[in-house]
Amino acid sequence: MKRYLRVILLFLTLPAGFAYAQDRPVTVILLRHAEKADDGTKDPPLSVKGAGFSQKLADILKETKINTIYSTEYKRTTQTVTPLAKQNELSIIKYNPDNPKELLERIKRSRDRIVVVVGHSNTVQLVFNLLVSETQIPALSDDEFRKVFIIYSDFKEPLNSRYIKLDLN
């Protein structure tokens, strides 16, 4: 009988745990990849300047405990957050930049408190605009790098979400 009671109690508490994960505010550090090399390919690596920024980003965030890092599959996005991932002993999780809603659902379902999302000039605003409903931003220009949005996102009360924009030039 005690065994069945434990199973029932466990079953009844699981949905509350899932709701807690979804309702918990999260800080999203959202940025565009660093400067890319001009190598004529569709998937160029970072330039020397871009690689320098990726290390600068890791240095700036060295005292911040990052829980998860999301990147698109491209070299330039992955390389932008590689030093940060190594510093936090994390694997970089790939996401589809064409489906920002799915990315946000993954973040909502997690228990992560601080996540980093790196995207592209035409995708950063898609994630931002879903997280900060009262402020909408346009796509970044092709030459706009080193802009970092730190977003406190309250999924339970979206109007409580806040952000700051940093220019790390």
N, C-alpha and C positions, 0 to 999 in steps of 0.2 A: 504494500500500500504506500509506504514512504517513497519507494522508487517511482511509482506512478505520479505521486504528488510533486516530486522534484521535476519530472519531465513536464508536467502541466505548468508548473511555475516557470520553468525555463522557456517554454513555448509562449507563455503570456508576457514575459519580460522582453523577448526578442524584438517585437514590434516597437516597443518604447525605446530600445537602444537604437534602432534604425531611425526613428523619428528624431532622436537626439542628434544623431550624426547629420541629418539634413538641416536641422534648425540651428546648428552651431555657426556663429559667424566665422568667417575665414578671411585671412589676408592673402590677397593675390598680388604678386609682383609680376606685372605684365609689361613686356617689352618687345620691341622689334629686334631681329638679329643685328649683330654688329656689321660693320662695313665688309663687303665681300670683295674678293679679288675679281679682276676682269680677265677671266681666262677663256671666254667665248663659249662656255658650256652652260647648260641649264641648271647645273648644280655646282656652282663654284664654291671653293672653300673661303674662309675668311682671309682678308688681306692682312698685312702686318699690322696695320692700324686697328683693324677689327679684332685681331688676336690680342692686342694690347688692351683693348676695351674689355674683352671677356675676362682677362685677369684682373683688371681694375674693378669690375663688377663683383668678382669673388672677394677681393680685398675689402670692398665697401660693406659687403654682407657677411664678413667672416664671423661676426658675433651673433648672427641671426640663425636660429635653428630652422633650416628649411626642411619640411617634411616630404615634399614631392616636387619633382621638376618635370614639366611637360614641354615637349618640343615637336615640331613637325619633323618629317623624315629627312629634310634637306641638310646637307653638310653645314651650311652657314648658321642654321638655327641650333643644331646640335653642338657645333663648336663654340657658339656663344656661351652656352651654359656648362660646357665640359669642366672648366676649372671649378665652378660652383658645385657641380655634382661630386667631383673628387673630394673637395673640401668637406662636404657633408656625407660622404660615403654612400651616395645614392646612385641608382641607375636612372637613366633618363627615359621617361615613358613617352612613347610616340602617340600623337593624336592627329586626327584628320582636320586640317584647317578649314575645310569646306563645311564642317559640321560643328560649329561652336556650341550648339545646344547640347550635343552629346558630351562634349568636354565638360561643360558646367554640371551636367548630371553626374558625371564621374566624381567631380570635386564635391558636389553636394552629398553623395553617398559615402564619401570617405570621412574619416575622423581627423583629417589633416587640418592643422591650424594655419600653416603658412605654406603656400605653394608658389612656384614660379612657372609662368607660362611665357614661352618665347614664340613669336610668330613673324609675320611679314607685313609690309607696308599696307597691304590690302586686306589683312585679317585681324590685326590688333584691334581695330575699332569694332569689329563684330563681337569679340569677347567683351571688350569694355562696355559697349552699349547694352549688352545683356546683363552685366553686373551692376551698372549704374543707370538705373532706369530714368532718373530725372535729368540726366545730362547725356547728350549724344554727341559723339565726335565724328568727324569725317575720317576717311582713310589718310594715312600718313603720306607725305610726298616721297618720291623715290630717293631723294637725297636727305631724308630726315632720319637720322640715327641718334642713338644715345638718349632717347626719351624713355623714361621709365615711369610707369603708373603704379602707384602703390594703392591698392583698393581694399578697403575694409568692407567686405560684402556680408550683409545680413540677409540670408535667404528667407528667414521667417518674416522679417519686416523690411522689404526692399527699400523703402523710403529712408531707412536709417543708414543705408550704404553711403560711404564717403570715400574720397580719393584725393591724392596729391599727385602732381605731375612733376617729375624731376628732369632737368636737362643736365646730363652728365658730360657735356663737352668740356 
